[in-house]
């Protein structure tokens, strides 16, 4: 395929021009298919999020939608942002900063971000999304939580406005709602496939007795049958260190009687460490029984010696490292874990609008089978609104982690 190059970001104001001229760093370009685009980073922090909605008197309402005075007369692409300004202000600020950074990298003078508070429940998110529809939003990005995404979908669906939400719950996807998130089902499928490629045919599961753990259990059961794997034991526990320890000791006893080649530990933080230590103390040798995990291990696993040699699933670490360094250089702060989602969603919206015009937000464009390269690596949307990511398998090593099986840079069945 011939490489296509997108135009550089057009400035929106004299201050933006100075930021572009002084830019010194770049991030791997956000792209559709094999397109690439130059990116630019301002050397000083961009302004933080304004209080949503915009103050009365600073904008005018046109037939098409809300229009700042300096944008009158343009064909505007309006990108609505539903962020948790009230509930989770730190995450909201990080998401908004990342959205602004994406706008500078990939937007143009005709792109307008319209932030609003998503509120705390489905009704408030629906009302905020309805306000964005009235504002003329062409696409709505957010909210974070399942109920909020549901509410936004109700408000946007009647106007055929796509919603790119950040929930990981696939049950709220589809019919115009897409989930740009990290989904357990994807992670469990990646680990099961990799385990099968290493001739692992029996796995025990230990996970918290909550929605997360039950989803892992359900996904593992489905993937086990697809990959010729037997689930020998499945132990769920109340998510406390004490209960995790008791459950792991019980599982150790079960494994002595009915061995498994691997144990999938679906937890993080102190419960993860409690399970790992208790399994080893119970006689399970991690040199002979493979410890495995989800992306929940990220940041915790290398601090626990009993997890050395363990495997876990991760978004493309090289892409994320680039994004974190870039954000840090611009805002002089570490981004929240969800910040990359805000960056990728806005980059996707602006790229689709630039490349497709009025048809940029069609289902065909959003569901491009070749996918997009974002701040957490390769991703694409399925027709049911769920996300498929190119994931890596990481290995825990002494005081560090390494890539055992890298994330793909292209989907194998992109044309399918």
C-alpha positions, 0 to 999 in steps of 0.5 A, spaced: 500 500 500 502 506 498 504 511 504 499 517 505 501 523 508 496 527 512 497 535 512 500 538 518 496 541 524 493 548 522 494 553 527 488 556 530 491 562 534 498 566 534 499 563 540 498 556 537 503 558 531 508 560 536 507 553 540 508 549 533 514 553 531 518 551 537 516 544 537 521 539 538 519 532 540 514 528 536 510 521 537 509 516 532 503 518 528 496 516 529 494 513 523 488 509 519 491 503 515 498 505 513 497 512 513 502 517 517 502 524 519 507 528 522 506 531 529 508 537 533 509 538 540 508 545 544 514 546 549 510 549 554 504 546 557 497 547 554 491 550 558 488 546 563 480 544 562 475 550 562 469 549 566 464 546 562 459 548 559 463 554 555 460 561 559 454 565 556 456 570 551 463 567 549 459 563 543 454 564 539 449 559 537 448 558 529 443 553 525 449 548 525 451 549 532 455 552 538 460 557 534 466 561 537 466 568 534 473 567 531 470 560 528 464 564 524 464 562 517 468 556 517 465 548 516 466 546 523 467 539 526 465 539 533 467 534 538 463 533 544 467 531 550 463 528 556 468 528 562 468 526 569 469 533 572 465 533 578 466 525 580 474 524 578 477 531 577 484 529 576 482 524 571 478 529 567 484 534 567 488 529 564 483 526 559 482 534 557 490 535 557 491 529 552 485 531 548 488 538 547 495 535 545 491 530 540 488 537 537 494 540 536 497 534 533 492 532 528 486 537 528 486 543 524 483 550 524 476 547 523 476 543 529 472 545 536 472 541 542 466 542 546 467 539 554 461 538 558 461 534 565 458 527 564 455 527 571 455 521 576 449 517 573 446 515 566 441 521 567 446 526 568 450 523 562 444 523 557 442 530 559 449 532 558 450 528 551 443 531 549 446 538 550 452 536 546 447 534 540 444 541 541 451 544 541 452 541 534 457 535 536 458 531 530 461 526 535 461 525 542 467 522 546 466 519 553 464 518 558 468 513 562 463 509 566 458 504 563 452 508 566 454 514 563 456 511 556 449 508 556 446 515 557 450 518 552 448 513 547 440 514 548 441 522 547 446 521 541 443 515 537 436 519 535 441 523 531 446 518 528 451 521 532 457 516 534 459 515 541 466 513 543 466 511 550 471 509 555 467 503 559 470 496 558 463 493 559 462 490 552 454 490 554 453 497 552 457 497 546 453 497 539 448 501 535 453 507 534 456 506 541 464 504 540 468 502 546 475 505 546 478 502 552 482 496 555 477 490 555 478 483 559 475 479 553 481 481 549 486 480 554 484 473 556 484 471 549 491 473 547 493 470 553 490 463 552 492 463 545 499 465 547 499 459 552 496 454 547 502 456 543 507 454 548 503 447 549 500 449 555 493 445 556 491 446 563 490 452 567 487 454 574 484 460 575 484 465 581 480 471 581 476 476 586 469 475 586 467 481 583 465 483 576 472 483 574 473 476 576 467 473 574 468 476 567 475 473 567 472 467 569 467 467 563 472 469 558 477 464 560 472 458 559 470 461 552 477 461 550 479 455 553 474 451 549 477 455 543 484 453 544 484 446 547 485 448 554 482 445 560 480 449 566 482 445 572 480 449 578 476 456 578 477 459 585 474 466 587 475 470 593 473 476 597 478 482 595 482 482 601 489 480 602 486 475 608 481 472 603 486 472 597 491 468 602 486 463 604 483 462 597 490 461 594 492 456 600 486 452 598 488 452 591 495 450 592 492 444 596 487 442 590 493 443 585 497 438 589 491 433 587 490 435 580 496 439 577 495 444 572 500 447 567 499 454 569 495 459 574 492 465 571 492 470 577 487 476 575 488 481 580 493 487 582 496 490 588 496 487 595 491 481 593 496 479 587 502 479 592 498 475 597 496 470 592 502 469 589 506 468 596 501 464 598 501 459 592 509 459 593 508 457 600 503 452 599 508 448 595 507 451 588 513 452 584 513 457 579 519 454 575 514 448 574 507 452 574 507 458 569 504 464 573 500 468 568 496 475 569 492 480 565 494 487 564 492 488 572 499 486 573 502 492 570 506 496 575 505 491 581 508 484 578 516 486 578 515 488 585 513 481 587 519 476 587 514 470 587 512 473 580 518 473 577 518 469 570 510 470 570 507 472 564 501 478 563 498 481 557 499 489 556 498 494 551 504 495 546 509 498 551 513 502 546 507 506 544 505 507 551 512 509 553 512 514 547 506 517 549 507 518 557 514 521 555 511 526 550 505 528 555 510 529 561 514 534 557 508 538 555 505 538 562 510 537 566 506 531 570 505 524 569 498 522 565 493 518 568 492 511 566 486 513 562 489 519 558 491 516 552 484 514 551 482 521 550 488 522 546 487 517 541 479 518 541 480 526 539 486 524 534 481 519 531 475 524 530 480 529 527 483 524 522 476 521 520 474 528 519 480 530 515 480 524 511 473 523 510 469 530 510 462 529 512 462 521 511 468 521 516 464 519 522 460 513 518 460 506 520 465 504 515 470 509 516 470 508 524 470 500 523 476 500 518 478 493 518 486 495 518 485 499 524 489 505 527 495 506 531 494 509 537 498 511 544 497 504 546 498 501 540 494 498 534 486 498 535 480 497 531 473 497 532 468 491 531 461 492 528 458 490 535 462 496 537 467 493 541 475 494 541 480 489 538 487 491 540 494 489 538 497 486 545 503 484 548 505 478 552 510 481 558 515 477 562 516 479 569 524 479 570 528 481 576 526 488 578 523 489 571 519 487 565 521 485 558 517 483 552 516 476 551 511 476 545 511 483 542 504 487 540 503 486 532 503 492 528 498 490 523 492 486 524 493 479 520 486 479 517 485 486 516 482 485 509 477 480 512 
